[in-house]
Amino acid sequence: MQVRIARVSAVTVFQIGEAAELLGVSPDTVRRWVDAGRLTASRDEHGHRLIDGVDLAGFARAQAGEPDERSDSSSARNRLRGIVTAVVKDTVMAQVDIQAGPFRVVSLMSREAVDELDLRVGSVAVAVIKSTTVVVERSASGRTS
């Protein structure tokens, strides 16, 4: 995913298409949210709509909704619901691929766990991610305005 970042007075702003890509929706959906007043946008000198990065972050946080019913029984908060797209098993281990929106999550687990959970292609699963290390990168591309 390549996102162009615009800076106006040291404030990050996003065009409609960029905001849509970050939110995982279509540009038309973002336009409807702006038109309905759910998301604030301004216009640049060419009439293009721009969404302030802080406003977009707040909107994304609000859209995330409440954690699912099982999240209070675990300290893990990163839960990605998706569909199982592949299961490869040998005698001891297994690899399970889950497509959760635009994200592919691959899990290596015991074959026994896969069998007990009855994971198979086409079934719905939740990837729960608990990590002591998270690497964050910042896009090198950008534009200033």
Protein Blocks (a to p, Z undefined) as FASTA:
>chain_A
ZZddddeehiacddfklmmmmnopafklmmmmmmnopaccdddfkopacddfklmmmmmm
mmnopadfklmmpcbfbdcddddfbdcddfkbccddddehjbccdddddfklmmmnopae
hiacddddddfbdcddddfbdcdZZ
